[in-house]
Amino acid sequence: MVGFPTILKGWFDRIMSYGCAYTFIPGKGTEGFLKEKKALLINTTLPDEKGYEALGSKNAMKKIIDDLRIKWCGISNIDYVFLYRPARINTETRKKYLEEVYQLGKGFSDK
């Protein structure tokens, strides 16, 4: 099953909350307050890229993220980055991934 760890789900529930990040308008639905924002979502995976795709996990994760209030809040510009499990996990791989994530964060603007 694809899903978030409980601690991350709890963070979404508290941060992307009703009245803070979105509201509900009767007859219209949700209206997000973060329409001008952009999201960068980085996800590690257990399988390699081929296995993740074969399981349908990539699309499932995107749907879960979208349904978990990201789009409720008005954020429609979402970049997804998946860090797939390499054939060998070692110190060099970890350093490579940390550098990649660092550079993604350094170059990210939420506008």
C-alpha positions as CSV (number, residue, x, y, z in Angstrom):
1,M,0.0,0.0,0.0
2,V,1.2,3.5,-0.9
3,G,0.9,6.1,1.8
4,F,2.5,8.5,4.2
5,P,4.0,7.7,7.5
6,T,1.7,8.8,10.3
7,I,4.0,11.6,11.4
8,L,4.0,13.2,7.9
9,K,0.2,12.8,7.6
10,G,-0.2,14.5,10.9
11,W,2.1,17.4,9.7
12,F,-0.1,17.8,6.6
13,D,-3.3,17.8,8.8
14,R,-1.9,20.5,11.1
15,I,-0.2,22.8,8.5
16,M,-2.5,22.5,5.6
17,S,-5.5,23.0,7.8
18,Y,-9.0,24.4,7.3
19,G,-9.1,28.2,7.9
20,C,-5.3,28.5,7.5
21,A,-4.6,27.1,4.1
22,Y,-8.1,26.7,2.6
23,T,-11.8,27.2,3.3
24,F,-15.0,25.6,2.3
25,I,-17.6,27.6,0.4
26,P,-21.1,26.0,0.4
27,G,-22.2,25.2,-3.1
28,K,-18.7,25.9,-4.5
29,G,-16.3,23.6,-2.6
30,T,-12.9,24.3,-1.3
31,E,-11.0,27.5,-2.0
32,G,-7.3,27.5,-1.3
33,F,-5.3,30.5,0.1
34,L,-2.0,29.4,-1.4
35,K,-2.7,29.9,-5.1
36,E,0.6,31.8,-5.7
37,K,2.7,29.1,-4.1
38,K,4.7,26.2,-5.6
39,A,5.5,22.9,-4.0
40,L,8.6,20.7,-4.4
41,L,7.9,17.2,-3.1
42,I,10.8,14.8,-2.8
43,N,10.0,11.2,-2.2
44,T,12.4,8.3,-1.6
45,T,11.4,4.8,-2.9
46,L,12.1,1.3,-1.8
47,P,12.1,-0.2,-5.3
48,D,14.2,1.0,-8.2
49,E,12.6,3.2,-10.9
50,K,11.5,0.2,-13.1
51,G,9.9,-1.5,-10.1
52,Y,8.2,1.6,-8.8
53,E,6.7,2.3,-12.2
54,A,5.6,-1.4,-12.6
55,L,3.8,-1.2,-9.3
56,G,1.9,2.0,-10.3
57,S,3.3,3.6,-7.1
58,K,4.5,6.8,-8.8
59,N,1.0,7.7,-10.0
60,A,-0.6,6.5,-6.7
61,M,1.8,8.7,-4.7
62,K,1.0,11.7,-6.8
63,K,-2.7,11.1,-6.3
64,I,-2.3,10.7,-2.6
65,I,-0.3,13.9,-2.4
66,D,-2.8,15.8,-4.5
67,D,-5.7,14.5,-2.5
68,L,-4.0,15.3,0.8
69,R,-4.9,19.0,0.6
70,I,-2.0,20.2,-1.6
71,K,-4.4,21.1,-4.3
72,W,-7.1,22.0,-1.8
73,C,-4.9,24.8,-0.7
74,G,-4.7,26.1,-4.2
75,I,-1.2,24.9,-5.0
76,S,-1.3,23.6,-8.6
77,N,2.3,24.0,-9.5
78,I,3.8,20.9,-8.0
79,D,7.2,19.4,-8.9
80,Y,7.7,15.8,-7.9
81,V,11.2,14.3,-7.5
82,F,11.6,10.6,-6.8
83,L,14.8,9.3,-5.5
84,Y,14.8,5.7,-6.6
85,R,16.6,2.9,-4.8
86,P,19.9,2.2,-6.6
87,A,21.3,-1.3,-7.0
88,R,23.7,-0.6,-4.2
89,I,23.1,1.7,-1.2
90,N,26.4,2.9,0.2
91,T,28.0,6.1,1.6
92,E,28.6,7.4,-1.9
93,T,25.0,7.0,-3.0
94,R,23.8,8.7,0.2
95,K,26.1,11.6,-0.4
96,K,24.9,11.9,-4.0
97,Y,21.3,12.0,-2.9
98,L,22.0,14.5,-0.2
99,E,23.8,16.8,-2.6
100,E,20.9,16.4,-5.1
101,V,18.3,17.3,-2.5
102,Y,20.5,20.2,-1.3
103,Q,20.8,21.7,-4.8
104,L,17.0,21.2,-5.4
105,G,16.3,23.1,-2.1
106,K,18.9,25.8,-2.9
107,G,17.4,26.5,-6.3
108,F,13.7,26.3,-5.2
109,S,11.5,29.3,-5.1
110,D,7.9,28.9,-4.0
111,K,6.8,31.6,-6.4
